[in-house]
Amino acid sequence: MANPVSRQHKITVCTDCRFTGGPCRPGADLIQRLNRSIAALGEPLDRDFSIAGTVCMAACTRPCTIAFQATGKATYLFGDISPEEDIDDLVSFATAYAKRNDGMTRAAERPRGLNGKTLARIPAALLVSEDIGGLFQ
């Protein structure tokens, strides 16, 4: 695998359950399955994605939670993910997400298994400022 610094896409999985006060076993399982599945796709996808866990994604009522992110692309947050049932749909989404310049997808373009599981789509920020009378707006 390539140096993680060179990877453009990031998949983040919630791996800590605030309700139990301990690790989220489904999150850890999902990371393992995603690593195997993305690696099986081969180049260039296996070199383009980093997959990691995080402590809390604040979607505790919709576990297991996963985010797809990339610079200049929309960020997606999915919840109610089953490591066993949703892995193929997540890999399919990762493939499509990597191909889109802006990362934006309509609900109809996402794998059926992810229907109703999209918690958020956050468009990439475009920051523009202009100097108007010495003030930036």
Backbone as numpy.savetxt, mean C-alpha at the origin, in Angstrom:
# Nx Ny Nz CAx CAy CAz Cx Cy Cz
17.55 -9.37 -4.56 16.71 -8.18 -4.56 17.59 -6.93 -4.56
17.02 -5.87 -5.09 17.75 -4.61 -5.20 17.88 -3.90 -3.86
18.74 -2.94 -3.83 18.91 -2.10 -2.66 17.57 -1.43 -2.35
17.07 -1.49 -1.10 15.77 -0.90 -0.77 15.68 0.58 -1.10
16.80 1.30 -1.12 16.78 2.72 -1.41 16.30 2.95 -2.84
16.59 2.01 -3.76 16.22 2.20 -5.15 14.77 1.82 -5.45
14.08 1.27 -4.51 12.70 0.84 -4.75 11.77 2.04 -4.77
10.87 2.03 -5.73 9.98 3.16 -5.89 8.65 3.00 -5.19
8.18 1.77 -5.04 6.87 1.52 -4.45 7.01 0.90 -3.07
6.11 1.29 -2.19 6.17 0.81 -0.81 4.81 0.23 -0.43
4.85 -0.96 0.15 3.65 -1.58 0.71 3.88 -1.65 2.21
2.95 -1.09 2.98 3.06 -1.06 4.44 1.87 -1.80 5.03
2.15 -2.68 5.97 1.12 -3.50 6.61 1.12 -3.22 8.10
-0.06 -3.07 8.68 -0.18 -2.88 10.12 0.19 -4.20 10.81
1.13 -4.13 11.73 1.60 -5.35 12.40 1.49 -5.30 13.92
0.77 -4.33 14.44 0.60 -4.23 15.88 -0.86 -3.94 16.20
-1.45 -4.71 17.09 -2.86 -4.57 17.43 -3.01 -3.83 18.76
-3.60 -2.66 18.70 -3.76 -1.91 19.95 -4.81 -2.54 20.85
-5.75 -3.33 20.29 -6.75 -3.98 21.10 -6.16 -5.09 21.96
-5.24 -5.86 21.38 -4.62 -6.95 22.14 -3.36 -6.50 22.83
-2.81 -5.35 22.40 -1.58 -4.86 22.99 -0.36 -5.64 22.53
-0.50 -6.38 21.45 0.61 -7.18 20.96 0.65 -7.24 19.45
1.49 -8.11 18.94 1.63 -8.22 17.50 0.36 -8.69 16.81
0.18 -8.23 15.60 -0.95 -8.64 14.77 -0.47 -9.79 13.89
-0.83 -11.00 14.26 -0.35 -12.18 13.51 -0.78 -12.14 12.04
-2.02 -11.74 11.71 -2.38 -11.67 10.30 -1.49 -10.68 9.52
-1.10 -9.59 10.14 -0.22 -8.62 9.48 1.14 -9.22 9.16
1.70 -9.94 10.12 3.00 -10.60 9.90 2.87 -11.67 8.81
1.79 -12.42 8.83 1.55 -13.43 7.78 1.43 -12.77 6.41
0.73 -11.65 6.36 0.54 -10.95 5.10 1.88 -10.47 4.53
2.75 -9.97 5.37 4.07 -9.53 4.91 4.83 -10.69 4.28
4.81 -11.84 4.94 5.51 -13.02 4.41 4.92 -13.44 3.06
3.62 -13.49 2.97 2.96 -13.90 1.72 3.23 -12.88 0.59
3.17 -11.61 0.92 3.44 -10.59 -0.10 4.88 -10.67 -0.59
5.82 -10.84 0.32 7.22 -10.96 -0.09 7.40 -12.13 -1.06
6.82 -13.27 -0.74 6.94 -14.45 -1.62 6.26 -14.20 -2.96
5.05 -13.64 -2.92 4.28 -13.44 -4.15 4.88 -12.39 -5.06
5.34 -11.28 -4.50 5.97 -10.23 -5.31 7.29 -10.74 -5.88
8.06 -11.46 -5.08 9.33 -12.02 -5.56 9.09 -12.99 -6.72
8.00 -13.74 -6.66 7.69 -14.71 -7.71 7.36 -14.03 -9.04
6.97 -12.76 -9.01 6.66 -12.04 -10.24 7.93 -11.77 -11.06
9.06 -11.74 -10.39 10.32 -11.49 -11.08 10.50 -10.02 -11.42
11.58 -9.76 -12.14 11.90 -8.38 -12.50 10.88 -7.83 -13.49
10.58 -6.55 -13.45 11.15 -5.55 -12.57 10.39 -5.38 -11.26
9.20 -6.01 -11.15 8.37 -5.76 -9.96 9.05 -6.16 -8.66
9.74 -7.30 -8.64 10.34 -7.73 -7.38 11.41 -6.75 -6.90
11.95 -5.97 -7.82 12.98 -4.99 -7.44 12.39 -3.62 -7.16
11.11 -3.46 -7.43 10.48 -2.15 -7.33 9.69 -1.94 -6.04
9.38 -3.01 -5.32 8.55 -2.90 -4.12 9.33 -3.19 -2.85
9.13 -2.33 -1.84 9.58 -2.67 -0.49 8.32 -2.99 0.31
8.41 -3.97 1.17 7.27 -4.41 1.96 7.70 -4.41 3.42
6.95 -3.67 4.25 7.33 -3.54 5.66 6.10 -3.44 6.54
6.31 -3.64 7.83 5.25 -3.48 8.81 5.40 -2.15 9.53
4.32 -1.74 10.15 4.33 -0.52 10.95 3.48 -0.76 12.19
3.64 0.09 13.17 2.98 -0.11 14.45 1.48 0.10 14.40
1.00 1.18 13.81 -0.43 1.44 13.82 -0.82 2.29 12.63
-1.89 1.88 11.96 -2.39 2.66 10.82 -3.77 3.23 11.12
-4.18 3.17 12.38 -5.42 3.78 12.87 -6.67 3.30 12.15
-6.68 2.05 11.76 -7.88 1.45 11.15 -8.24 0.19 11.94
-8.21 0.31 13.24 -8.34 -0.84 14.14 -9.66 -1.60 13.98
-10.69 -0.93 13.51 -11.97 -1.63 13.34 -12.02 -2.38 12.01
-10.99 -2.24 11.17 -10.95 -2.88 9.85 -9.64 -3.64 9.62
-9.18 -4.44 10.59 -7.90 -5.14 10.39 -8.08 -6.25 9.36
-7.14 -6.64 8.78 -5.74 -6.27 8.65 -5.67 -5.11 7.64
-4.81 -4.13 7.89 -4.76 -2.92 7.09 -3.45 -2.87 6.30
-3.55 -2.39 5.04 -2.38 -2.34 4.16 -2.43 -1.05 3.33
-1.26 -0.45 3.10 -1.17 0.78 2.30 -0.21 0.57 1.13
-0.54 1.19 0.00 0.32 1.23 -1.18 0.71 2.69 -1.39
2.03 2.96 -1.49 2.51 4.33 -1.63 3.64 4.40 -2.65
3.77 5.55 -3.28 4.91 5.84 -4.16 4.96 7.35 -4.36
6.14 7.87 -4.51 6.32 9.29 -4.75 5.59 9.70 -6.03
4.79 10.73 -5.93 4.07 11.26 -7.07 2.84 10.46 -7.46
2.46 9.49 -6.64 1.28 8.68 -6.92 0.29 8.77 -5.77
-0.95 8.43 -6.07 -1.97 8.35 -5.02 -1.58 7.25 -4.04
-1.96 7.44 -2.79 -1.75 6.42 -1.76 -3.08 5.73 -1.52
-3.06 4.40 -1.39 -4.26 3.62 -1.12 -4.14 2.94 0.22
-5.25 2.93 0.97 -5.33 2.22 2.24 -6.50 1.25 2.15
-6.22 -0.03 2.37 -7.23 -1.07 2.34 -7.34 -1.70 3.72
-8.56 -2.10 4.10 -8.78 -2.77 5.38 -9.60 -4.03 5.20
-9.76 -4.78 6.28 -10.47 -6.07 6.26 -9.77 -7.06 5.33
-8.44 -7.03 5.33 -7.66 -7.88 4.44 -7.38 -9.22 5.13
-7.62 -10.29 4.39 -7.30 -11.63 4.85 -6.03 -12.08 4.14
-4.97 -12.42 4.88 -3.74 -12.87 4.23 -3.95 -14.07 3.31
-4.88 -14.95 3.65 -5.11 -16.14 2.84 -5.98 -15.84 1.62
-7.04 -15.09 1.81 -8.03 -14.89 0.75 -7.70 -13.75 -0.22
-6.98 -12.74 0.23 -6.81 -11.53 -0.58 -5.44 -11.40 -1.24
-4.55 -12.36 -1.04 -3.17 -12.21 -1.54 -3.13 -12.03 -3.05
-3.87 -12.82 -3.81 -3.85 -12.69 -5.27 -4.36 -11.33 -5.72
-5.41 -10.83 -5.07 -5.95 -9.52 -5.43 -4.97 -8.40 -5.07
-4.25 -8.53 -3.96 -3.27 -7.53 -3.58 -2.10 -7.49 -4.55
-1.66 -8.66 -4.98 -0.56 -8.73 -5.95 -1.02 -8.17 -7.29
-2.25 -8.46 -7.68 -2.81 -7.91 -8.91 -2.89 -6.39 -8.83
-3.33 -5.87 -7.68 -3.39 -4.42 -7.51 -1.98 -3.82 -7.55
-1.01 -4.46 -6.90 0.36 -3.96 -6.91 0.90 -3.85 -8.34
0.60 -4.84 -9.15 1.04 -4.84 -10.54 0.42 -3.66 -11.31
-0.87 -3.47 -11.15 -1.56 -2.37 -11.82 -1.08 -1.02 -11.30
-0.91 -0.92 -9.99 -0.47 0.32 -9.35 0.91 0.73 -9.88
1.79 -0.23 -10.03 3.15 0.06 -10.51 3.12 0.59 -11.95
2.16 0.16 -12.74 2.08 0.56 -14.14 1.48 1.95 -14.34
0.70 2.42 -13.37 0.02 3.72 -13.50 0.96 4.86 -13.09
1.08 5.87 -13.94 1.96 7.00 -13.62 1.51 7.77 -12.39
0.19 7.90 -12.22 -0.33 8.67 -11.09 -0.86 7.76 -9.97
-0.91 6.46 -10.22 -1.40 5.52 -9.22 -2.91 5.48 -9.07
-3.61 6.39 -9.72 -5.07 6.48 -9.56 -5.78 5.34 -10.29
-6.71 4.72 -9.59 -7.56 3.69 -10.20 -9.00 3.93 -9.76
-9.91 3.62 -10.65 -11.33 3.66 -10.28 -11.65 2.34 -9.59
-12.72 2.34 -8.81 -13.12 1.13 -8.09 -13.30 -0.04 -9.06
-13.85 0.21 -10.24 -14.10 -0.85 -11.22 -12.80 -1.45 -11.77
-11.69 -0.72 -11.65 -10.40 -1.21 -12.15 -9.66 -2.05 -11.11
-10.09 -2.00 -9.88 -9.41 -2.76 -8.82 -9.93 -4.18 -8.79
-9.12 -5.13 -8.34 -9.58 -6.53 -8.25 -10.86 -6.63 -7.43
-11.76 -7.51 -7.87 -13.07 -7.66 -7.20 -12.96 -7.96 -5.71
-11.97 -8.73 -5.33 -11.80 -9.08 -3.92 -11.52 -7.89 -3.02
-11.11 -6.78 -3.60 -10.85 -5.57 -2.81 -12.04 -4.63 -2.77
-13.14 -4.99 -3.46 -14.36 -4.17 -3.41 -14.83 -4.03 -1.97
-15.13 -2.83 -1.57 -15.61 -2.57 -0.22 -14.50 -2.54 0.82
-13.26 -2.73 0.41 -12.14 -2.75 1.35 -11.25 -1.52 1.24
-11.60 -0.61 0.31 -10.81 0.62 0.16 -11.22 1.58 1.27
-10.28 1.88 2.15 -10.55 2.82 3.24 -10.25 4.25 2.83
-9.23 4.43 1.98 -8.86 5.78 1.55 -8.05 5.72 0.27
-8.24 6.74 -0.56 -7.36 7.01 -1.70 -6.97 8.46 -1.55
-5.69 8.68 -1.35 -5.19 10.03 -1.13 -4.37 10.44 -2.34
-4.86 11.41 -3.12 -4.12 11.83 -4.31 -2.73 12.36 -3.95
-1.81 12.22 -4.88 -0.47 12.77 -4.68 -0.58 14.27 -4.54
0.18 14.83 -3.63 0.14 16.27 -3.40 0.90 17.00 -4.49
0.33 18.06 -4.95 1.00 18.95 -5.89 1.05 20.30 -5.21
2.23 20.68 -4.80 2.38 21.93 -4.07 2.86 23.02 -5.01
2.08 24.08 -5.07 2.42 25.23 -5.89 2.30 26.45 -5.00
3.33 27.26 -5.00 3.23 28.49 -4.22 3.67 29.65 -5.10
3.13 30.80 -4.81 3.51 31.98 -5.56 3.69 33.13 -4.59
4.58 34.01 -4.96 4.86 35.19 -4.14 3.92 36.30 -4.56
2.99 36.63 -3.67 2.06 37.71 -3.93 2.27 38.76 -2.83
2.89 39.84 -3.21 3.12 40.93 -2.25 3.98 40.50 -1.08
4.97 39.65 -1.31 5.85 39.21 -0.22 5.30 38.07 0.61
4.09 37.61 0.30 3.49 36.48 1.02 3.38 35.29 0.07
3.71 34.12 0.58 3.56 32.92 -0.23 2.19 32.30 -0.01
1.52 31.96 -1.10 0.20 31.35 -1.02 0.20 30.08 -1.79
